[in-house]
Structure formats: C-alpha cells, structure tokens
Amino acid sequence: MYNFNVRVYGLLINDNDEILISDEQEYGMRFTKFPGGGLEYGEGLTDGLKREFVEECNAEVEVISHFYTTDFFIKSAFNDSQIISVYYIVKNISELNLNIKTKVFDFDGEGDVLQAFRWVKLSELDPEEITFPIDRHVAQLLIAQL
C-alpha cells in the first residue's frame, strides 16, 4: 500500500511583484521551492500553511485564495509516497524578519538542515530553477498569468 503525502505551500508576492522563494538543504540534497511543507495529522490545509510560515519564516500570513492543487501523479523525491500539493496565494500580516539573500543557496552557518530565502521578480521567475516538478508547474502557471 502506498501512502499519500499532503503538502501545502504559500505563494507570497510583495508590492514589487516579487515572489518569496526558499532555498533549502536537507536529506543530503539542495533544493529550491516555495515556502511551506507537510501537513500534520489533524490539521486543515490553511492551518498547516499558517503553521509552516510561522516555523519557516517567523511570520503570520493570511490565506487570500486557492491557486492550484496537484492534478497529476508525482512520487516523492524522498520516499515511496504520492505527493499531493496545495498552493495558496498568501499575504503576510506580520513583518517578515528574514535575512533575505540574493544568491542561490546562500546559507548562514553549516549543518544538515539549512534554509535561506530570496525574492525573485515574477517577470524573471524561471521554472527550471525550481527543483520539484509540481513547483515548476506552479511557476509556469504564475508566469502564464502575467
């Protein structure tokens, strides 16, 4: 039997038409994705997304609207589960106190689990620079809406 892995992500776009991107290192690999992560048992989608933003960004967000839910099969890059990802447009309701980077994988410190954030202009968003297939698809959908 295969398990499902439900993931929830926030598309945070600032007043300069830039989207927040997360560069991460974990499980012995580096990847670039949108902020968010796995839903925990007992959580609703929007509650899970809000928790992820507090954990990753130390910021509270308001969920504005649903953007996309996975509609094709994707196997997890980390285990044998099937990934189902849900993306929401979000707006921060508390200040983002992040050390925003300008270079990819510009981590502070060292260790097995690292994370850094960047703003990327929507007009310069390149799906090929996003690691996972679902996130690439979402990047393409964002570009198509411009």
N, C-alpha and C positions, 0 to 999 in steps of 0.2 A: 504494500500500500504506500502511495506517495502522499506526502503532506503538502499543504498549501502554506505559503509564506506571504502574509499580507503586509505590505509596506505602504507608508503614507509620506508624501513629500509636499513641501511648500514652495511655491514659485513667488518669491519676494522681489518685486520690482520697485525701484526707488523713483524719485522725482526726475532723475536724469536718464530715465529709460535704460537702467542697468539692472541686471538680474544677479541675485546672490548665488554664488557657486561655492561648493565645498570640495576642497582637495583633501584626501584622506589617505592614511597608510594604516593598514590592518591586515591580519591574516597573511603577512608576508608579501603583500602587493600594494601598489599605489593605484588610486582611482579618483576620478573627478565625477561629481554628481550634484544633484540638487539637495539642499538640506532636508533631512528627515530620516526615517528609518522604520524599524519593525514595530508593528502593532503588538502590544502586550495583551495577554489573555484578560478579558473583562473590559477592555477599552473600546470605546467607539472611535471611529476614524478621526473626527475632528479633535477629540480629547487626546488621542495619541499624537496627532500632529502638534498640538499645543505643547504637550509634554516634551516632544523631540526638540522644539525650538527653545524651550527653557533649558534643557540639558545641553544642547549643542551651542546655542547662541546666547544663552543667558538673557533671553528676550521673550516677552509675551507677544503673541500675534493674534490677530482677528482673522477668521476664515471668511473670505469675501465670496468666493464661488468655486464650484467644482470645475476643473479644467479637463481632466482625462482619467479614464480607468483602463488598465491593460485589457486589450481585446484580442490578444494573440498569445500563443504559448511561449513561455520563457522559463528555462530551467535555471535555478540559482547557480551563480558562479562559485558558491561556497559549499553547497550540499546538494542532496537529491530532491529538494523541494521545488514545487512550481511557484513562481513569483506572480503575485497579483499586486500591482502598484496603483495607488490612487493619488492623483495630483490635484492640489487646490491652489488657487490664487490667494495669497495672504498679504496682510498689511501689518507692519509692526505697530503695536500700541504702547510699547516702551522703547526707549532709546537702545540702539544697537551699540553695545560697548565691546566691539570686536576689534582686534588688531588686523585690519584689512590689508591684504597683500596685493601685490601687482604681478608677481611671478608665480607660475605653477609650482606646486609642491614646496613652497617656501615656508617650511615648518619652523616653529620656535622649539628649541630643545631637541631631545632624542628619545627614542623608545619604540616600543612595538606598535602602539596606537597613537597616531598623530592626526591633527586636523588643522586646516587653515582655510580662510575664506577670502574670496575675491569678488569684486563687482565686475561684471562683463556687460558691455554695451549690447543691447539686444540686436542692434544693427551689425555687430561683429561676432555674434554668437555662432560658433562653428560646431555643428553636431558631432563632427569627427573628433573633437577634443573632449567629448563626454565619453566616459568609459562604457557604461552599460547600455544594452540595446533599447530598453524601454525609455531611459532618459534621453537617448539620442532621438528616438521617435518624438518625444515631447518637445525637444529643442526644435525639431523640424516643424512641428505644429505651431510653436511660438513664432518662428520665422515666417511661416505662411500667413499668420495673422497680421504681420507688419504692413 
